[in-house]
Amino acid sequence: MRSRIAMKSLHFNIRTKLFISYSCAFLVILLGFGLGIYVFVRHTIEKNIENQLEQSTDNLLSLVETATEVSLKNYLRATAEKSLEIVGFYHRLVVRGELTEEEAKKRVAEILLDQHIGESGYIYIIDSRGVLQIHPEASLVGVDISGYDFVGEQKERKNGYLVYDWQNPGELNKRGKALYMSYFEPWDWIISITTYRNEFLQLVKLDDFRDKILALTFGQTGYSYVMDLQGNLIIHPQLEGHNIFEEKDARGRFFIKEICSKKTGKIVYPWQNPGEPEPREKLVIFKYIPQFQWIVASSSYLNEFFAPLNTIRRFMTLAIIAALLLLVPLTLAISSTITAPLQELMAHLARTPDGDFTPRIAGTYSGEIGKLAGYFNRFMARLERYSNDLKKEIQVRTQAELALRQSEEMFSKAFSLSPIGILILSYPAGVIISVNDSFVKATGVSRDSLLDRPLLRLGICSSPGDILALQRELAQRRKIRRWAVSFRTHNREKRQALVSADLIELWGGTSILAVAEDVTERQRLQERILDIGETERRKIGQDIHDDLCPHLIGTEVMAKILQRRLENELPAAAKPAEKIRLLIKEAIRKSRGMARGLCPVFCVDRGLEAAIEELAANTEEVHGIPCTYEHRGHLVFKNSTDTTHIFLIVQEAITNSVRHAEAGSIVIRQEEQADGRVAVVIEDDGKGIAPCGQNGKGGMGLKIMRYRAERIGANLTVQPGETGGTRIVVTLNNVAVSEESDR
């Protein structure tokens, strides 16, 4: 039947075909126009709905956050005012002469520091200069902290509420803190109560804003509600206190789980209430309150807002029918004026060969046919130009594809023939996509055992922390260069490698191109050379100590004898002889210092602490730079070699501070870390160290210091000081501390 109709349509004349085509074109235009109006109105209504729900959700969020801030501010203000009363009470005791000011301040400190503000909050006091007077950390009392922005605001305001962000050492991100301060003028004290803002969420009372939330309505049945990330309804018109985490919509989707997962956004889901014949589409706009781990949401059914669209739909249907009735006679009239001259134009078109765009219609035509002939000629000219351009583009693309294939071939050969291990991993999962023969040879693991497996699970990496650190560096900088890592071969042999990597776009995604150069033999050679240098260093130091120093001592004794003889026989020549003797004594002192620096055997004989104290004293005497050593007890090492390495690290650090950092003072101290380990810290107030020295590069001195730390199983880090300068921390493992008084 359809084939017969199609065959009959082939025999229609141009007028009939034009009528059908013209009518269909007008019908499509009218339908498109009507559909466009309908879609536009629907979109406008949807945007209005979303804006209304979005605004309501933002108001809810602001309401909850305001309640939180007011509760926290009132709590801190009450604590600050109470603390101010305590300080005022003890000040009155001082005024009456019952206590000295020092005793009163001591008692105030005990009372205030005994108070607990939330989980980690505390009370501290600064004066108007920004110097800490009372603080839970006793070592900070007397420290000037006016360099912090919030302390500057405290000095300026002295009273009131203040919020700021603070990042503790070891934390990745800053957290919001709140502070309330009261000024006690007689003692010039700014009493400050500070805590993290998220520790006082329990102060917020739901009753403060429950009625306001439940009073919000949208359409006929829309409402707002609050729930936590577990699906527990905190505030709801009917289901408050219920858990709806496992609720499904009419299609079986866990829409509550989706809301809790997204935390902020919007979703549309079908929902059927009891007694309704079919489900209706429901829109929910929701936002996340991280302080409470709450989600505030506003929801409403779409059909309650789309009721005006039904009227628009009926109106558009009537308009299309009326337009079609007018279109029929108009189309017939227009088509009759076109069919006659169109036959002549069709004859010209029929004479145009396939693929040849050079023919043109000659002759003069008037009216629409003339314009159509002109359009045909211009159209053929464009086609000819486009054809030529397309041929050129195909030629250029062919050349580009050839160059790309050659580039891929060169990369493939370079990848496979490189003597350095190369691997490609997925990002960020770290799954091995491809490796070259050099990497397989270096690790001793077969290619099949490496491919499609996460690098961390292969057991190649000696320290998974190295790989995690590499991933963090890549995420921040998108590249790493010559990063030292250790790995193990198939035979469990531990080796060292320098890794460089870049993030590249490959195969439609982001991948890691990594180059791992095995430097084990090079490092062993370097270690051997350093050991030889250490041996020669000790030998030279021993020669100076055992040969040169006694020789100079003998010379000094002879000079002293000569000086005494000249004082009796030739007094005028005695003074030059005395100067010669003093110069010889100075040479003896310098020779001994050189011997101790080159061969610090006294580290073993007298202990590391005595050696460092003498080194600090010599530094202060020779260079005029204050150099102190603070320690508690003696460090007990397993052998004398470890002691010597620690001493030489300290010696090198002091040398760098004097020669390169232009330090004004140097402090060496022993510190106990949070994990119980002991660290030796060398800190100066010089001009600091370049970033290359902090990230593991730097000069030969830093590299030797890091090597010495590795030799004794210690960790060495270089970082800027808190108030400028450089801070070098050598964290020791398996080192005991013998009891001794503070020094």
C-alpha positions in Angstrom: 0.0 0.0 0.0 2.8 2.4 1.0 4.7 1.6 -2.2 1.7 2.3 -4.4 1.2 5.7 -2.7 4.9 6.5 -3.1 4.8 5.6 -6.8 1.7 7.8 -7.3 3.5 10.7 -5.6 6.2 10.5 -8.2 3.7 11.4 -10.9 2.4 14.6 -9.2 2.9 17.8 -11.1 5.1 20.6 -9.8 2.1 22.6 -8.7 0.8 19.8 -6.5 4.3 19.0 -5.1 4.9 22.7 -4.4 1.5 23.0 -2.8 2.3 20.0 -0.5 5.8 21.2 0.2 4.8 24.8 0.9 1.9 23.7 3.1 4.2 21.4 5.1 6.8 24.2 5.4 4.2 26.6 6.8 2.9 23.9 9.1 6.4 23.2 10.4 7.0 26.9 11.0 3.7 27.4 12.8 4.3 24.3 14.9 7.8 25.3 15.6 6.7 28.8 16.6 4.0 27.5 18.8 6.3 24.9 20.4 8.9 27.6 20.9 6.4 29.8 22.8 5.3 26.9 24.8 8.9 25.9 25.7 9.8 29.5 26.5 6.9 30.0 28.8 7.5 26.6 30.5 11.2 27.5 30.9 10.3 30.9 32.3 8.0 29.2 34.8 10.6 26.7 35.7 13.2 29.4 36.3 10.7 31.3 38.5 10.1 28.1 40.5 13.8 27.4 40.9 14.5 31.1 41.8 11.7 31.0 44.4 12.9 27.8 45.9 16.5 28.8 45.6 15.8 32.1 47.5 13.8 30.3 50.2 16.7 27.8 50.6 19.2 30.6 50.9 17.0 32.3 53.5 16.9 29.0 55.5 20.6 28.7 55.3 21.2 32.3 56.4 18.7 31.8 59.2 20.5 28.7 60.6 23.9 30.3 60.2 22.8 33.5 62.0 21.3 31.5 64.9 24.6 29.6 65.2 26.7 32.8 65.1 24.5 34.6 67.7 24.6 31.6 70.1 28.4 31.3 69.9 28.9 35.0 70.3 26.7 35.1 73.4 28.5 32.1 74.9 32.0 33.6 74.4 30.9 37.1 75.6 29.5 35.6 78.8 32.8 33.7 79.4 34.8 36.9 78.6 32.8 39.0 81.0 33.1 36.4 83.7 36.9 36.3 83.2 36.9 40.1 83.4 35.1 40.0 86.7 37.7 37.5 88.1 40.6 39.8 87.0 38.8 42.8 88.5 38.3 40.9 91.8 42.0 40.1 92.2 43.0 43.6 91.1 40.9 44.9 94.0 42.8 42.6 96.4 46.0 44.2 95.1 44.7 47.7 95.6 43.7 46.8 99.2 47.2 45.4 99.8 46.0 41.8 100.5 48.1 40.4 97.5 51.0 41.6 95.5 50.3 42.2 91.8 52.6 39.2 90.9 50.6 36.9 93.2 47.3 38.2 91.9 48.3 37.7 88.3 49.6 34.2 89.0 46.2 33.2 90.6 44.3 34.7 87.8 46.4 32.7 85.3 45.7 29.5 87.2 41.9 30.1 87.3 41.6 31.1 83.6 43.8 28.4 82.3 41.8 25.8 84.2 38.7 26.7 82.3 37.7 24.6 79.2 36.1 26.3 76.2 34.5 23.5 74.1 36.8 20.7 73.0 40.0 22.7 72.1 39.2 26.3 73.0 41.1 28.2 75.6 41.7 31.6 77.2 44.8 33.8 76.6 45.7 37.3 77.4 47.9 39.8 75.5 48.8 43.4 76.3 48.2 46.4 74.0 51.6 45.7 72.3 50.5 42.2 71.3 52.8 40.3 73.7 51.3 37.2 75.3 50.9 37.5 79.1 48.9 34.3 79.7 48.7 31.3 77.4 48.1 27.5 77.9 51.5 26.9 76.3 53.9 28.3 78.8 56.7 28.6 76.3 54.7 31.2 74.4 54.3 33.6 77.4 56.3 36.8 76.6 56.2 36.1 72.8 55.2 39.0 70.6 52.4 37.8 68.3 51.4 41.2 66.9 52.4 40.0 63.4 49.1 38.1 63.0 46.3 40.1 61.4 43.7 39.2 64.0 46.1 40.3 66.8 46.5 43.6 65.1 42.7 44.0 65.1 42.6 43.0 68.8 45.2 45.7 69.6 43.0 48.3 67.8 39.6 47.3 69.1 40.4 45.7 72.5 36.8 44.8 73.1 34.2 42.9 71.0 33.7 39.9 68.8 36.1 38.7 66.1 36.1 35.8 63.7 39.2 34.6 61.7 40.7 31.5 60.1 43.5 29.5 61.7 45.6 26.6 60.5 47.5 24.6 63.1 50.8 22.9 62.2 50.2 19.6 60.5 46.6 20.5 59.3 45.9 20.7 55.6 43.2 23.4 55.7 42.3 26.5 57.7 39.4 26.3 60.1 37.1 29.1 61.3 37.7 30.4 64.8 35.7 32.9 66.9 37.1 35.2 69.6 35.5 37.5 72.2 37.8 40.0 74.0 37.4 42.3 77.0 40.0 44.9 78.0 41.2 45.4 81.6 42.9 48.8 81.6 44.6 48.7 85.0 46.8 45.8 83.9 46.7 46.6 80.2 45.2 43.1 79.5 43.1 42.1 76.5 41.3 39.0 77.8 40.6 36.7 74.8 38.4 33.7 74.7 38.8 31.7 71.5 37.5 28.4 70.1 36.7 26.7 66.8 33.2 27.7 65.7 32.1 24.2 64.8 32.6 23.0 68.4 29.6 24.9 69.7 26.8 23.7 67.3 25.0 22.2 70.3 24.2 25.8 71.4 21.8 26.2 68.5 18.1 25.7 69.5 15.8 24.3 66.8 12.9 26.1 68.3 14.5 29.4 67.3 13.7 28.8 63.7 11.5 25.8 63.4 8.3 27.8 63.0 9.8 30.1 60.4 10.9 27.1 58.3 7.5 25.4 58.6 5.7 28.6 57.7 7.2 28.6 54.2 4.9 27.3 51.4 5.3 27.0 47.6 2.3 26.5 45.3 -0.5 24.5 46.9 1.4 21.8 48.8 5.1 22.8 48.6 7.1 23.1 51.9 10.7 23.3 53.3 12.4 20.8 55.6 15.8 20.1 57.2 17.6 16.7 57.5 21.1 15.4 58.3 23.4 13.3 56.0 21.9 10.1 57.4 18.4 11.0 56.2 17.0 11.9 59.7 14.4 14.6 59.4 15.4 17.4 61.8 12.5 19.7 60.8 9.5 18.6 58.7 5.8 19.5 58.6 4.6 15.9 59.2 7.6 13.4 59.5 9.9 15.2 61.9 12.2 12.6 63.7 11.7 9.9 61.0 14.5 8.5 58.9 13.8 8.5 55.1 17.3 7.6 53.9 16.0 4.4 52.1 13.0 6.1 50.5 12.5 5.5 46.7 10.6 7.5 44.2 8.0 6.1 41.8 10.8 4.8 39.5 12.7 3.0 42.3 15.4 5.6 42.6 16.9 6.3 46.0 16.4 10.0 45.7 17.2 10.8 49.4 20.6 9.0 49.1 21.3 11.1 46.0 20.5 14.3 47.9 22.7 13.3 50.8 25.5 12.4 48.3 25.3 15.7 46.3 24.7 17.9 49.5 24.0 20.9 47.3 22.0 21.2 44.1 18.6 20.2 42.7 16.8 17.1 41.6 13.4 16.3 40.0 11.8 13.0 40.9 8.3 11.4 40.5 6.3 11.0 43.7 2.9 9.5 44.3 1.1 10.4 47.5 -1.5 8.0 49.0 -4.9 8.4 47.3 -3.4 9.9 44.1 -4.0 8.0 40.8 -0.5 8.6 39.4 2.9 10.1 40.4 3.7 13.7 39.9 7.1 15.4 39.2 8.5 17.1 42.2 11.4 19.6 42.3 13.7 19.9 45.3 16.4 22.7 45.8 18.8 21.8 48.6 22.0 23.2 50.2 24.5 21.9 52.7 25.4 23.5 56.1 28.8 22.0 56.8 28.9 23.2 60.4 25.9 21.1 61.3 26.2 18.5 58.5 22.6 19.4 57.7 20.8 19.8 54.4 18.1 22.5 54.1 15.7 21.8 51.2 12.6 23.4 49.6 10.3 21.3 47.4 7.1 21.6 45.4 5.2 19.7 42.6 5.8 21.1 39.1 2.2 20.7 37.9 1.0 23.2 40.6 3.2 25.8 38.9 2.5 24.7 35.3 -1.3 25.1 35.4 -1.2 28.2 33.1 0.5 26.1 30.4 -2.8 24.2 29.7 -4.5 27.5 28.7 -1.5 28.3 26.4 -1.6 24.8 24.9 -5.3 25.2 23.9 -4.8 28.7 22.5 -1.9 27.5 20.3 -3.9 24.6 18.9 -6.7 26.9 17.8 -4.2 29.3 16.3 -2.5 26.5 14.2 -5.9 25.4 12.8 -6.9 28.9 11.8 -3.5 29.5 10.2 -3.8 26.3 8.2 -7.3 27.3 6.9 -5.8 30.6 5.6 -2.7 28.9 4.2 -4.5 26.6 1.7 -5.9 29.3 -0.7 -2.7 31.4 -0.3 -0.5 28.5 -1.2 -2.5 27.6 -4.3 -2.3 31.2 -5.6 1.4 31.5 -5.1 2.2 28.0 -6.6 0.3 28.8 -9.8 2.6 31.8 -10.5 5.8 29.7 -10.1 5.1 26.4 -12.0 5.2 27.9 -15.5 8.6 29.6 -15.5 10.0 27.0 -13.2 9.9 24.4 -16.0 12.4 26.4 -18.1 14.8 26.8 -15.1 14.6 23.0 -14.5 15.8 22.4 -18.0 18.9 24.4 -17.3 19.5 22.5 -14.0 19.1 19.2 -15.8 22.0 20.1 -18.1 24.5 20.5 -15.1 26.9 17.5 -15.0 27.5 15.7 -11.7 30.5 17.0 -9.8 31.1 19.9 -12.3 30.5 23.2 -10.7 31.6 25.4 -13.6 28.3 25.6 -15.7 26.2 28.8 -15.3 22.7 29.8 -16.5 23.0 32.3 -19.4 20.2 34.6 -20.6 18.0 37.2 -19.0 15.1 36.4 -16.7 12.8 38.7 -14.9 11.0 38.4 -11.7 11.6 35.6 -9.3 13.0 33.3 -12.0 15.7 35.9 -12.8 16.6 36.1 -9.1 16.6 32.3 -8.9 18.9 32.1 -11.9 21.2 34.6 -10.2 21.1 32.6 -7.0 21.9 29.4 -8.9 24.9 31.0 -10.5 26.2 32.4 -7.2 25.4 29.0 -5.5 27.5 27.2 -8.2 30.3 29.7 -7.7 30.3 29.0 -3.9 30.2 25.3 -4.5 33.2 25.6 -6.8 35.1 27.6 -4.2 34.1 25.2 -1.4 35.2 22.3 -3.5 38.6 23.8 -4.1 39.0 24.7 -0.4 37.9 21.2 0.6 40.5 19.6 -1.6 43.2 21.8 0.0 41.9 21.0 3.5 42.0 17.3 2.7 45.6 17.6 1.5 46.6 19.5 4.7 44.8 17.0 6.9 46.5 14.1 5.0 49.9 15.7 5.7 49.0 16.3 9.4 47.9 12.7 9.8 51.1 11.5 8.2 53.1 13.7 10.6 51.1 12.4 13.6 51.8 8.8 12.6 55.5 9.6 12.3 55.4 11.4 15.7 53.7 8.4 17.3 56.2 6.0 15.7 59.1 8.1 17.0 57.6 8.2 20.5 57.0 4.5 20.4 60.6 3.8 19.4 62.0 6.2 22.0 59.7 4.7 24.6 60.8 1.1 23.9 64.5 1.8 23.2 65.2 4.2 26.1 67.8 2.8 28.5 65.9 4.6 31.3 62.7 3.0 32.7 59.5 4.7 31.4 56.0 3.9 32.4 52.5 5.4 31.8 49.9 5.3 34.5 46.3 6.4 34.8 45.5 9.5 36.8 44.7 9.6 39.7 44.3 5.8 40.2 47.9 5.0 39.4 47.1 1.9 37.4 50.0 0.9 35.1 49.0 1.3 31.4 52.3 0.6 29.7 56.0 0.1 30.6 59.2 -0.2 28.5 61.8 -3.0 28.6 64.2 -0.9 30.7 61.6 -0.7 33.5 60.9 -4.4 33.3 64.6 -5.1 33.5 65.2 -2.7 36.4 62.4 -4.2 38.6 62.8 -7.8 37.5 59.0 -8.1 37.3 57.4 -9.5 34.1 55.4 -7.1 31.9 52.2 -9.1 32.3 52.5 -8.8 36.1 52.9 -5.0 35.9 50.2 -4.0 33.4 46.6 -3.1 34.5 47.6 -3.2 38.2 47.9 -0.2 40.7 51.6 0.7 41.3 51.0 0.8 45.1 49.9 -2.9 45.2 52.8 -4.4 43.3 55.2 -4.3 46.3 57.8 -2.5 44.2 57.8 0.7 46.3 59.8 0.4 49.5 57.8 3.3 51.0 54.2 3.8 49.9 54.5 7.3 51.4 56.9 8.2 48.6 54.3 7.4 45.9 51.6 9.3 47.9 53.9 12.3 48.1 54.5 12.1 44.4 50.8 12.1 43.7 50.3 15.2 45.9 53.1 17.0 44.2 51.6 16.1 40.8 48.2 17.3 41.8 49.6 20.7 42.9 52.3 21.4 40.2 51.3 18.9 37.4 54.9 17.9 37.1 57.8 16.6 39.3 61.5 16.6 38.5 64.2 14.2 39.8 62.4 13.1 42.9 64.4 10.5 44.9 62.4 7.3 45.7 63.4 3.8 46.7 62.1 0.6 45.2 62.6 -3.1 45.5 63.3 -5.5 42.6 61.7 -9.0 42.1 64.6 -10.4 44.3 63.7 -7.9 47.1 66.9 -5.9 46.5 66.5 -2.3 47.6 67.5 0.2 45.0 67.3 4.0 44.5 65.8 5.9 41.6 65.3 9.5 40.4 61.7 10.0 39.2 60.5 12.7 36.8 56.8 12.9 35.7 54.3 15.0 33.9 50.5 14.9 33.5 49.6 14.4 29.9 46.4 14.1 27.9 46.4 10.6 26.4 43.7 8.4 24.9 40.9 10.8 25.8 41.9 11.1 29.5 44.6 12.4 31.8 47.6 10.1 32.4 51.0 10.2 34.1 54.2 9.9 32.0 56.9 8.9 34.4 60.7 8.4 33.9 62.5 6.4 36.6 66.3 6.5 36.4 68.1 3.8 38.5 70.8 5.7 40.4 71.7 2.9 42.8 75.2 2.3 41.5 75.8 6.1 41.2 74.7 6.6 44.9 76.9 3.7 46.0 79.8 5.3 44.3 79.0 8.7 45.8 78.8 7.0 49.3 82.1 5.3 48.7 83.7 8.6 47.6 82.2 10.3 50.7 83.5 7.5 53.0 86.9 8.0 51.4 86.6 11.7 52.0 85.6 11.1 55.6 88.6 8.8 56.1 91.0 11.3 54.6 89.3 14.0 56.7 89.9 12.1 59.9 93.5 11.3 58.9 94.3 14.9 58.2 92.6 15.9 61.4 94.6 13.3 63.3 97.8 14.4 61.6 97.2 18.0 62.7 96.4 16.9 66.2 99.2 14.4 66.6 102.0 16.1 64.6 101.4 19.8 63.9 99.9 20.7 67.3 102.8 19.1 69.3 105.3 20.8 66.9 103.7 24.2 67.5 103.5 23.6 71.2 107.2 22.9 71.3 107.8 26.0 69.2 105.7 28.1 71.6 107.7 26.8 74.6 111.0 27.6 72.9 109.6 31.1 72.0 108.7 31.6 75.7 112.2 30.6 76.8 113.7 32.9 74.2 111.3 35.7 75.4 112.5 35.3 79.1 116.2 35.3 78.0 115.7 38.4 75.9 113.9 40.2 78.9 117.2 39.7 80.9 119.7 40.3 78.1 117.9 42.4 75.4 114.7 43.9 76.8 114.0 45.8 73.5 113.7 42.6 71.6 111.5 40.9 74.2 108.2 42.4 73.0 108.5 41.2 69.3 109.4 37.8 70.8 106.2 37.9 72.9 104.2 38.7 69.8 105.7 35.8 68.0 104.8 33.5 70.9 101.2 34.8 71.0 100.9 34.2 67.2 102.2 30.6 67.8 99.6 30.1 70.5 96.9 31.4 68.2 98.1 29.0 65.6 97.9 26.2 68.2 94.3 27.1 69.0 93.3 27.2 65.3 95.0 23.9 64.7 93.2 22.3 67.5 89.9 23.7 66.2 90.7 22.4 62.7 91.6 19.0 64.2 88.3 18.8 66.1 86.3 19.9 63.1 88.1 17.4 60.8 88.2 14.5 63.3 85.7 15.2 66.2 86.9 12.3 68.4 86.0 14.3 71.5 82.3 13.6 70.6 83.0 10.1 71.8 85.3 11.0 74.7 83.2 13.9 76.2 79.8 13.4 74.6 77.9 15.1 71.8 76.5 17.8 74.1 80.0 19.0 75.2 81.2 19.0 71.6 78.3 21.1 70.4 78.7 23.5 73.4 82.3 24.0 72.5 81.4 24.4 68.8 78.8 27.1 69.8 81.3 28.9 72.0 83.9 28.9 69.3 81.4 30.2 66.8 80.4 33.1 69.1 84.1 33.8 69.8 85.4 33.7 66.2 82.5 35.2 64.3 80.9 37.4 67.0 77.5 35.8 66.5 75.5 34.7 69.6 75.2 30.9 69.4 73.5 28.9 72.2 72.8 25.2 72.8 69.7 24.2 74.8 69.2 20.6 75.8 67.7 18.3 78.4 69.9 15.3 79.2 72.4 13.4 77.0 71.6 11.7 73.7 72.7 8.1 73.8 73.6 6.7 70.4 74.2 3.1 69.3 77.8 3.9 68.2 80.3 6.7 67.9 79.8 7.0 64.1 76.2 8.2 64.6 77.5 10.8 67.1 80.1 12.0 64.7 77.5 12.4 61.8 75.1 14.4 64.1 78.0 16.7 65.1 79.1 17.2 61.5 75.5 18.0 60.5 75.3 20.7 63.2 78.7 22.0 62.2 77.7 22.3 58.5 74.4 24.0 59.5 76.3 26.6 61.6 78.7 27.2 58.7 75.8 27.8 56.3 74.2 30.2 58.8 77.4 32.2 59.1 78.6 32.2 55.5 75.4 32.3 53.5 72.4 33.3 55.7 74.1 36.3 57.3 72.6 35.3 60.6 72.5 37.6 63.6 72.0 34.7 66.1 72.0 30.9 66.1 70.1 28.6 68.4 70.7 24.8 68.7 68.2 22.9 70.8 66.9 19.4 71.5 63.1 19.0 71.0 60.8 16.2 71.8 58.4 15.5 68.9 54.7 14.6 69.2 55.5 10.9 68.4 58.1 10.7 71.2 61.1 11.0 69.0 63.9 13.4 69.7 65.0 16.1 67.2 68.1 18.3 67.0 67.0 21.8 65.7 69.4 24.4 64.3 67.6 27.7 63.8 68.9 31.2 62.8 67.4 34.6 62.0 69.2 35.1 58.7 67.8 35.9 55.3 66.4 32.4 54.9 66.9 29.7 52.3 65.8 29.5 48.7 62.8 27.2 47.8 65.2 24.8 46.0 66.8 24.1 49.4 63.5 23.3 51.0 62.3 20.8 48.4 65.4 18.5 48.6 67.7 20.3 46.1 70.2 23.0 47.1 74.0 23.0 47.3 76.5 20.3 48.1 76.4 21.1 51.8 72.7 20.4 52.1 73.1 17.2 50.1 75.9 16.0 52.4 73.8 16.8 55.4 70.9 14.8 54.0 73.2 11.9 53.2 74.6 11.9 56.7 71.1 11.9 58.2 70.1 8.9 56.0 73.3 7.0 57.0 72.1 7.1 60.6 68.4 6.5 59.9 67.4 10.1 60.7 65.1 12.5 58.9 66.3 15.9 57.9 64.0 18.7 56.9 64.8 22.3 55.9 62.1 24.9 56.4 61.7 28.7 57.0 61.6 29.8 60.6 58.4 31.2 62.2 59.8 34.7 62.2 62.2 34.5 59.3 65.6 32.8 58.9 66.1 29.0 58.4 65.1 26.1 60.6 66.8 22.7 60.1 65.3 19.7 62.0 67.1 16.4 62.3 64.6 13.9 63.7 66.4 10.9 65.3 65.1 7.3 65.5 65.9 4.8 68.3 67.9 7.4 70.3 67.6 7.4 74.0 67.9 10.5 76.3 69.6 10.1 79.7 68.3 12.2 82.6 70.0 15.5 83.3 68.9 19.0 84.5 68.0 21.6 81.9 70.8 23.5 80.3 
